[in-house]
Amino acid sequence: MSTRHFLTLLDYSPDELRALLARAIELKKLLKSGQNPTPLQNKTLAMIFEKSSTRTRVSFETGMVQLGGHALFLSPRDTQFGRGEPIEDSARVLSRMVDGVMIRTFEHENVEKFAAHSSVPVINGLTDLVHPCQLLADMQTWFEHRGDIKGATVAWIGDGNNMCHSYMNAAMQLDFQLNIACPETYSPHPKFVTQTKSKTMVTHEASEAVKNADLVVTDVWASMGQEEEQLERQKVFQNFQVNKELLSLANKDALFMHCLPAHRGEEVTAEVIDGPQSVVWDEAENRLHAQKALMENLLS
């Protein structure tokens, strides 16, 4: 039997994703009621970070502890990754010592290559192409507040980046409409546009995307590794800020999400992110619970 990995949302069927979200909600309730199942006793997760992180590291490490296991933090400075060891060799060696590997890196191809040579499950903690673990948290948050997302309308405002790509995959897998508003030169990858065209629409007008939206989502204008583009991006994205005026064009009870960290006054105003329609703190917390469900599923 081949080893199962979680590199994109397409690695699980729609039914499997819904079951995973239901388990995440259940694990959250169990934890808050003082119960704490520990199915991963004596299991170890290696966490490879080529990109730094707050939420990803804390949620995976805490999640493994709560499930009864252990997490190892590995950075290029502390391992042979930073000294040019081939990815294939690292995968072969690590997977003989640990029970699972989480990788947060730049090139998506590196995660795919690692998984191809790993004998244990590999989880994509983020690449420049997609961010599937964040989408699990976002979808868990929606399911908790509104029930199943099937048939809903979601507006993505901003860069056609890795988060946008994962929302496009989610639209296909969970059957909702995704309206994407972005500057023309920052559109999502054409491959994703083609693959998801039955469930997505791309526009260059933010107001068009949020019309009748049930959920409005955004992200920073310059992601990690794009800091030198910050000033240029601020000019290009100035009409793609989620503010009170833009949010008012969505449905009256629309929710607002942001994967964080946020730059108040840029992609979102403080009034929105700290306002009554924002569920970003639930969303951030749910990284822990969604990933616990994922790790339990893959490693137990």
C-alpha positions in Angstrom: 0.0 0.0 0.0 1.5 3.4 -1.0 2.1 6.0 1.6 -0.5 8.7 1.8 0.5 12.4 1.8 -1.3 15.7 2.2 0.3 18.1 -0.3 -2.9 19.8 -1.7 -6.6 19.6 -0.9 -6.9 17.4 -4.0 -5.2 14.6 -2.1 -8.5 13.9 -0.2 -11.9 13.3 -1.7 -14.7 15.8 -0.8 -16.2 13.2 1.6 -12.9 12.7 3.2 -12.4 16.4 3.6 -15.8 16.8 5.3 -15.0 13.9 7.6 -11.7 15.5 8.5 -13.5 18.8 9.3 -16.1 17.0 11.4 -13.3 15.3 13.3 -11.5 18.6 13.8 -14.7 20.1 15.3 -15.0 17.0 17.5 -11.4 17.2 18.7 -11.8 20.9 19.6 -14.9 20.1 21.7 -13.2 17.2 23.4 -10.2 19.4 24.3 -12.4 22.2 25.7 -14.4 19.7 27.8 -11.2 18.4 29.4 -11.0 15.2 27.4 -7.9 14.6 25.3 -7.5 11.5 23.1 -3.9 10.6 22.6 -3.8 8.2 19.5 -0.3 9.3 18.5 1.7 8.1 21.6 5.3 7.4 20.8 4.9 9.0 17.3 7.2 11.7 16.1 6.6 14.4 13.5 9.6 16.0 11.9 8.9 19.7 11.1 11.1 21.2 8.4 11.0 25.0 8.2 12.7 26.7 5.3 10.2 29.5 5.8 9.7 30.9 9.3 6.4 30.8 11.0 4.4 31.5 14.1 1.0 29.7 13.6 2.3 26.7 11.7 5.0 25.8 14.2 3.0 26.4 17.3 -0.1 24.6 16.0 1.7 21.5 14.7 4.0 21.2 17.7 1.2 21.7 20.2 -1.1 19.4 18.2 1.4 16.5 18.4 1.8 17.0 22.1 -1.9 17.0 22.7 -2.2 13.8 20.6 0.4 12.1 22.7 3.3 12.4 20.3 6.4 14.5 19.8 7.5 17.1 17.3 11.0 17.9 16.1 11.8 21.4 14.8 14.3 21.3 11.9 15.7 24.4 10.2 18.3 24.6 7.4 20.7 26.2 9.9 20.6 23.1 12.1 20.5 20.3 9.5 22.0 19.0 6.3 19.2 20.7 4.4 21.2 23.9 4.5 24.4 22.2 3.3 23.1 20.8 0.0 22.1 17.3 0.9 19.8 16.1 -1.9 16.1 16.2 -1.0 15.7 12.5 -2.0 18.4 11.5 0.5 17.0 13.5 3.3 13.5 12.0 2.7 14.9 8.5 2.7 16.8 9.0 5.9 14.3 11.0 7.9 11.4 8.7 7.0 13.3 5.8 8.6 13.4 7.6 11.9 10.1 9.5 12.2 6.5 8.7 11.7 5.6 11.8 9.6 7.1 14.9 8.1 5.7 18.5 7.8 7.4 20.8 5.4 7.1 24.6 5.1 9.1 25.8 2.2 9.3 27.9 -1.0 9.2 25.6 -4.1 6.2 23.2 -4.3 8.3 20.8 -6.3 10.6 20.3 -3.3 7.6 19.0 -1.2 6.5 16.7 -4.1 10.1 15.4 -4.5 10.4 14.8 -0.7 7.1 13.0 -0.6 8.0 10.8 -3.6 11.0 9.4 -1.7 9.4 9.3 1.8 8.1 6.1 3.3 6.0 8.1 5.9 3.3 10.7 5.3 4.3 14.2 4.3 2.2 17.2 5.1 2.5 20.5 3.2 2.7 23.2 5.8 2.9 25.9 3.0 4.6 26.3 -0.3 4.6 29.3 -2.7 2.0 27.4 -4.7 -0.6 26.3 -2.1 -1.4 26.4 1.6 -3.9 23.5 2.2 -3.6 23.3 6.0 -4.8 26.9 6.3 -7.8 26.0 4.2 -8.7 23.2 6.5 -8.7 25.8 9.3 -10.8 28.2 7.3 -13.3 25.6 6.3 -13.6 24.3 9.9 -14.3 27.9 11.0 -17.1 28.3 8.4 -18.6 24.9 9.2 -18.7 25.9 12.9 -20.4 29.2 12.3 -22.6 28.4 9.3 -22.7 24.7 8.6 -21.7 23.2 5.3 -20.2 25.6 2.8 -21.8 23.9 -0.3 -23.6 26.4 -2.4 -22.2 29.5 -0.6 -20.4 32.4 -2.4 -16.9 33.3 -1.3 -15.0 36.4 -2.4 -11.2 36.4 -2.5 -9.7 39.9 -2.5 -6.1 40.6 -3.3 -3.1 38.6 -4.7 -3.7 35.4 -6.7 -1.2 33.7 -4.4 -0.9 30.3 -2.6 -3.9 31.0 -0.4 -6.0 31.9 -3.4 -4.9 28.7 -5.2 -6.0 26.6 -2.2 -9.3 28.4 -2.1 -9.8 27.5 -5.8 -9.1 23.9 -4.9 -11.5 24.1 -2.0 -14.3 25.5 -4.2 -14.0 22.5 -6.4 -13.8 20.0 -3.6 -16.5 21.5 -1.3 -18.8 22.9 -4.1 -19.0 26.6 -3.5 -18.7 29.6 -5.8 -15.4 31.6 -5.5 -15.2 35.1 -6.9 -11.6 36.3 -7.2 -10.7 40.0 -7.4 -7.1 40.8 -8.1 -5.0 43.2 -10.1 -4.5 41.9 -13.6 -0.8 41.3 -13.2 -1.4 39.4 -10.0 -3.9 36.9 -11.2 -3.9 33.3 -10.0 -1.9 30.7 -11.9 -3.5 29.8 -15.3 -3.4 26.1 -14.4 -5.7 26.7 -11.4 -8.0 29.0 -13.4 -8.5 26.2 -16.0 -8.9 23.4 -13.5 -11.5 25.3 -11.4 -13.3 27.4 -14.0 -16.7 25.7 -13.3 -16.6 27.1 -9.7 -14.4 30.2 -9.9 -14.7 33.7 -11.5 -11.8 36.1 -11.9 -12.4 39.9 -12.0 -10.3 43.0 -11.5 -13.0 44.8 -9.6 -13.2 44.1 -5.9 -16.8 45.4 -5.7 -17.9 42.8 -8.4 -16.4 39.9 -6.4 -18.0 40.7 -3.1 -21.5 41.2 -4.5 -23.8 38.6 -2.7 -20.8 37.0 -0.9 -21.3 35.0 2.2 -17.6 35.0 3.1 -14.9 37.6 2.3 -11.3 36.6 2.5 -8.0 38.5 2.0 -4.3 38.1 2.6 -1.2 40.4 2.8 -0.3 42.2 -0.4 3.4 41.1 -0.1 4.0 37.6 1.2 7.1 36.2 2.8 10.0 36.5 0.3 8.3 39.4 -1.5 9.3 42.2 0.9 11.3 44.0 -1.7 8.1 44.4 -3.7 6.2 45.9 -0.8 6.1 49.6 -2.0 5.2 48.6 -5.6 2.5 46.3 -4.4 1.0 48.9 -2.2 0.4 51.1 -5.3 -1.0 48.2 -7.4 -3.3 46.8 -4.6 -4.7 50.1 -3.2 -8.2 49.4 -4.7 -8.2 45.9 -3.2 -8.5 46.9 0.5 -11.2 45.1 2.5 -12.8 48.0 4.4 -16.2 48.8 5.8 -17.5 50.1 2.4 -16.4 47.0 0.5 -17.7 44.6 3.1 -21.1 46.4 3.0 -21.5 45.2 -0.6 -21.5 41.5 0.6 -24.4 39.8 2.3 -25.4 41.5 5.6 -24.3 38.5 7.6 -21.1 37.8 5.6 -18.1 36.6 7.6 -14.5 37.9 7.2 -11.4 35.8 7.3 -7.6 36.5 7.0 -4.9 33.8 7.5 -2.7 36.3 9.4 -0.4 38.0 10.0 -2.4 41.0 8.9 -1.2 44.5 8.0 -4.0 46.8 9.3 -4.4 49.8 7.0 -3.2 47.9 4.0 -5.2 44.8 2.8 -7.7 45.2 5.6 -8.8 48.0 7.9 -8.7 47.6 11.7 -12.5 48.3 11.7 -13.1 45.1 9.7 -10.6 42.7 11.2 -11.6 43.7 14.7 -15.2 44.0 13.8 -18.3 41.8 14.5 -18.1 40.0 11.1 -14.5 38.9 11.6 -13.8 35.3 12.7 -10.0 35.5 12.3 -9.3 34.5 15.9 -11.4 31.3 15.6 -9.7 30.7 12.2 -6.3 31.1 13.7 -7.1 28.7 16.6 -8.5 26.2 14.2 -5.1 25.6 12.7 -4.5 23.5 15.8 -7.6 21.5 15.7 -7.8 20.9 11.9 -4.1 19.8 11.8 -4.7 17.5 14.8 -7.5 15.8 12.8 -5.1 15.6 9.8 -2.2 14.2 11.8 -4.5 11.6 13.5 -5.8 10.6 10.1 -2.3 10.2 8.5 -0.2 9.0 11.4 -2.4 6.8 13.6 
